[in-house]
Amino acid sequence: MKTLFLSPPSFDGFDGGAGSRYQARREITSFWYPTWLAQPAALVPNAKLLDCPPHNIDIQQCLAEAKGYDHVIIHTSTPSLKNDSKVAEAIKANRPDTTIGFVGAHAAVLPTETLKVSPAIDWVGRKEFDFTCKEVAEGRPLDTIAGLSFHKDGRIVQTPNAR
């Protein structure tokens, strides 16, 4: 699957910088390279990482880019979850067959709750998700991949944790 790793556009008043997606605006905006997305992206051949906030990429530009991908992996956090879910929903509205996964501390700790936020979220990576993302991008059946929570037949399935 052609895969996009996405740090989506943030909402007004949310700077998303300093190595995580914080709920704050500061005098000095500091955007650290998103290693939490770069590491799994490096495992997926021909993947792209799109870090919207520091490049002032708005939702329209983000959606135009995402339309070219079969699989989008979004890094989320507690303060950005609602906004990130709206981005996922917009991606699905543009291309309904896009598979969307959420990763990040919030998703890892609260996978069931994260999946319930939006039907646009197909899967959530738990704990160390690098190889989990790689295996999903390879097109493996979700129920064979360790470290996933996902929707199946109207219920939420949890595979065993990844090592």
Buried (B, 14 or more C-beta within 10 A) or exposed (E): BBBBBBBBBBBEEBBBBBEBBBBEEEEEEEBEEBEBBEBBBEBBEEBBBBBBBBEEBEBEBBBEBBEEBBBBBBBBBBBBBEBBBBBBBBBBEEBEEBBBBBBBBBBBEBBEBBBEBBEBBBBBBBEBBBBBBBBBBEEEEBEEBBBBBBBEEEEBBEBEEBE
